[in-house]
Amino acid sequence: MENKRRALGKGLEQLFNSENLDFDKIENEIVETAAKDEIINIKLSELRSNPYQPRKVFEEEALSELAESIKENGVFQPIIVKKSIKGYEIVAGERRVKACLKLGLETIPAIVRDFSDEQMMQIALLENLQREDLNAVEEAEAYRSIIEALQITQEELGKKIGKSRSHITNMLGILNLPSSVQDMVSYNKISMGHARVLSKLSDIKQVENLAQRIIKEDLSVRKLEELASTELRKNEYTFKRKEIKTKEYYYIEEKLKEELGTKVLVSKNKIQINFDSDKDLNRILEILNIDIS
């Protein structure tokens, strides 16, 4: 038992390797197997953020509410940290740390565990994906990070965190937006629904112009879809012979865009699928279940 407490423990290793990743189970396993003398008070000045922390924006109002709760009831659960060369890295519980700093506290209860870099990434992403409300850009970056780190497919990630593959595809599409528009999403100036529509457009200038119109004119998602559709079709046929599509082709085109997360043109006897890099092409082939190895 003592060895289990010092390291991650067999039960926790199994949780990390299971098909379904669940942050609460992982955290509870750590807390429940920790001896009382393993919960120590660590100086807040010795803590630094988990380098794999996906959250970039912390809402002040929510932090103030958490700080008030801690002021009245204390820290409800120890944070989890990893010893580093200088001080400690926060593995889970950064919001609790920030709330304690707001209160001017000097220490916080913590459990020290020896995590690998991969495990630190997984637990940080899981805490935010399953327990907190990440903004759309942070969520998309979290998906991309864990896919690249674990070398898994979008479908496999979906199974692990209980999300559909199409949801993950749509979220990853947001990362194709210009950085200025991603910032608008991060700070809730435009909604996830707006971002999803904009992510299907390839003309950066057009995307930025429409994003500004969303804010200035308070455009609904439906209105944006109408504008985007009009502009998209205008651009598509500016330098080529205009081809009238049947209603059937239009809905097929929209369905393919939804599934593949990229621009798709459907005309008589031809389907054109756009991709912007080899990596993006591999992503599309994966969705189509085409193995070229």
Number of C-alpha atoms within 10 A of each C-alpha: 9 10 9 14 17 15 15 18 16 11 13 19 13 11 16 17 9 11 13 15 20 20 23 14 13 20 18 13 16 21 20 10 18 19 13 10 7 16 17 14 13 19 15 19 11 12 21 17 15 20 13 19 21 24 20 11 11 14 10 11 9 12 18 16 12 19 23 16 14 16 14 9 9 13 18 10 15 19 23 21 26 20 14 13 6 9 15 21 21 24 28 26 19 22 17 20 23 18 23 24 16 14 13 10 13 12 17 21 19 22 22 23 18 14 16 11 12 12 14 22 22 22 23 23 27 22 21 20 21 15 12 11 13 20 20 23 26 24 21 20 18 24 23 17 17 20 15 10 13 12 11 11 15 24 17 17 23 18 14 14 17 13 14 14 18 17 16 19 23 22 24 23 21 25 19 18 23 14 11 11 24 21 14 17 22 19 14 12 17 22 17 18 15 21 25 21 20 25 24 22 19 16 14 15 11 15 21 17 11 20 23 17 13 19 13 9 8 13 18 14 18 12 13 20 17 11 13 19 14 11 15 17 11 12 12 12 11 9 8 8 8 11 9 9 11 11 9 8 15 14 12 14 19 14 13 18 18 19 16 22 27 22 19 19 17 18 14 10 5 8 12 11 16 17 17 10 9 9 10 14 14 15 18 20 14 16 18 11 9 10 8 7 3
